[in-house]
Amino acid sequence: MEELAPAPEEKAKNAFLNTGSRLMAGNNALAAVDESGVATSETIFGSKPIADLFPATTIMFGDMVGFTAWSSAREPSQVFTLLETIYYSFDSIAKRRRVFKVETIGDCYVAVAGLPMPRKDHATVMARFAHDCLEKMTELCHDLESTFGPDTADLRMRIGLNSGPVTAGVLRGEKGRFQLFGDTMNMASRMESTGEKNRIQVSADTAALIKAAGKGKWLSPRTERAQVKGKGVMQTYWLRIFAESSSGASSMGTAMSEFGGDDAVAGLVGNLAPSMDPSKQQEVEEAKLNRLVNWNVDILSKVLKQIMARRKANPPKLPAKPEKTNVNNKKGPMLDEVVDVVNLPQFDSKNYRNYVDPATVQLSTEVQDQLALFVRKVARLYRNNDFHSFEHASHVTMSVTKLLSRIINPHEVRVRKGGSLGVAEDLHDHTFGITSDPLTQFACVISALIHDADHPGVSNSVLVKEKSPLAIKYNDKSVAEQNSVNLAWELLMKPEFGDLQACIYANEEEFLRFRQIVVNVVLATDIMDKELGALRKSRWDKAFAIDGSAKEDGGETHVAVNRKATIVLEHLIQASDVAHTMQHWHVYRKWNERLFCEVYKSYLDGRIDKDPSESWYKGEIGFFDFYIIPLTKKLATCGIFGVSSDEYLSYAENNRNEWEEKGEAIVQGYLETFGRAPEDAQENKTVDC
């Protein structure tokens, strides 16, 4: 039975903090000075500072590994929601363990045991608290991936503990707060920063206290001594409380950490430890797939509710049953269906006067079940590629959703901010009607989900060179893209998804618009076809002509607005398809490594002639200079994505510069990961991806 802190601790802590709060109440008063003209604590606040030395404490620093990279792909509200959820759980554990939470610094959680009420068991109590936080973090992040999307389950804590004396008190002044000072605090921070993902590193001082408490079995010496800033090389220890490990999150988290370390981009993501049992590996992969499926279902469900809410506000006038034979019976390539202008709905005041909150809409059980089944079947269409995978599709979906959320919704201004219908109409035109039509948004999101379905893991040029059946079927044009649309569309149109179909579109007009957007958007992801690229550039120039010629007859006609909407949607999916280049460096590295592995495999299989490692470094620089950075600038030119366009440009430029500095060494690292030195290009064509 563990020793709990005495009950008076809470009273002491409250008295300690309440006194500090009372003293800080005078912060707004004018500062006084003593006779020497120097302001002091007594002259400013009317009393001495409240502070004391606590000789026996254990401090914890816990940092979220991968959080900065994760947050670069999320909306600000999602970042704060995740932090609040995790910190609330840690706070609850702290209350139960009688641990004092000091502060949070970004994604770092700081806590202490042994103050304000001294306790002899501060080291073991903090060890248990750190263990609980590690377990809870793994559990929460697995559960939250269905809410926050790809890579959430990969977030982990890196925790450091140190024991010793500390000075604690309320540092008064503007935004004064309770703080800890001293070398013990600094060493705890170093234990965290030199530690590893999903592990608890403790100093020799903390380890000695844990051993003295009879818990030496919790500790194992670190094999490689830690290089600690300001201290040199030190012997530290890993802490692991086996007896309290749960059979669920703990075992999975440990398995994932043992081969991942603290390197956010170590190894090709998707590989499991060689020692992991095959059945366990399959279980982990299936659990990850389920989380991604659930997240995609949740995203699509929210947009479907918006579609249903819009229909309640403004019921469609056309016949409810769409005639789909004119599309389903087409024999020509889908590329022929691509148009310059998709006809989106014009502004209709009924949508805003009769507004229905989507949160009040309930999807039928049939629609929910069919949507979940459809997403799962789409996931199964994806092959086990390193890059072009269902996880990549989910990452693209996340970017599309983020960019769509950045577009100003006329309803937000009209209803929530008290704007007039005239303002809403102006915003409708300014945002090209994209956020005014939930069906358009749904088509974009589902396009992201299906855009690489059944991708063969090689480029279109390889398929054409090999005269594959797919290349012949699609006349050597946008082969993989047309195949993805075709397979996903045939799946969606099956009778088993009848209720889902009726929820997506209510009449012929909506059906055709949905189909047109899906075709245009997915085929826009073929960025390697020079002819298609030239046509798209021409359409962009016409839509956003600098000389004002895009106005058409002196004003922004409905056709002009729709032309802009069409080309913007295509650039939205293009940016999302390579969103990793416009996010945090670790995200870029992760997906760049995956793509290299996929391309390198095709070289090893003899499907491409040239070793990609020879041109990968310079190729990435050219890709940034001539495609990625210009694309981010086009997002800014659209003028509808708010600060996201600036954010994407900033990340792209930073990644480009860092790649220029480190890229050559990184490529060599890729080759070493594959078990191949650069000079072994022809002699040793083996790779373990």
Secondary structure, DSSP 8 states (H G I E B T S, - for coil): ------THHHHHHHHHHHHHHHHHTTTTS-----TTS---HHHHHSS---EEEEEEEEEEEEEEETHHHHHTTS-HHHHHHHHHHHHHHHHHHHHHHT-EEEEEETTEEEEEES-SS--TTHHHHHHHHHHHHHHHHHHHHHHHHHHH-TTGGG-EEEEEEEEEEEEEEEE-STT-EEEEESHHHHHHHHHHHTS-TT-EEE-HHHHHHHHHTT-GGGEEE-SS-EEETTTEEE--EEE--GGG--TTHHHHHHHHHHHHTT-TT-S-TT---TTS-HHHHHHHHHHHHHHHHHHHHHHHHHHHHHHHHHHHHS---S-SS---HHHHT--S-GGGG--S--------THHHHT---GGG----HHHHHHHHHHHHHHHHHS---SSSSHHHHHHHHHHHHHHHHHS--HHIIIIIS---HHHHHHHHHHTTTTTT-HHHHHHHHHHHHHTTTT--SS-HHHHHHTT-HHHHHTTTSSHHHHHHHHHHHHHHTSGGGHHHHHHH-SSHHHHHHHHHHHHHHHHTT--S-HHHHHHHHHHHHHHT-TTSGGGTTTS--HHHHHHHHHHHHHHHHHHHHTGGGGS-HHHHHHHHHHHHHHHHHHHHTTSSSS-GGGTHHHHHHHHIIIIIHHHHHHHHHHT-STHHHHHHHHHHHHHHHHHHHHHHHHHHHHHHHTT--GGGTTT------
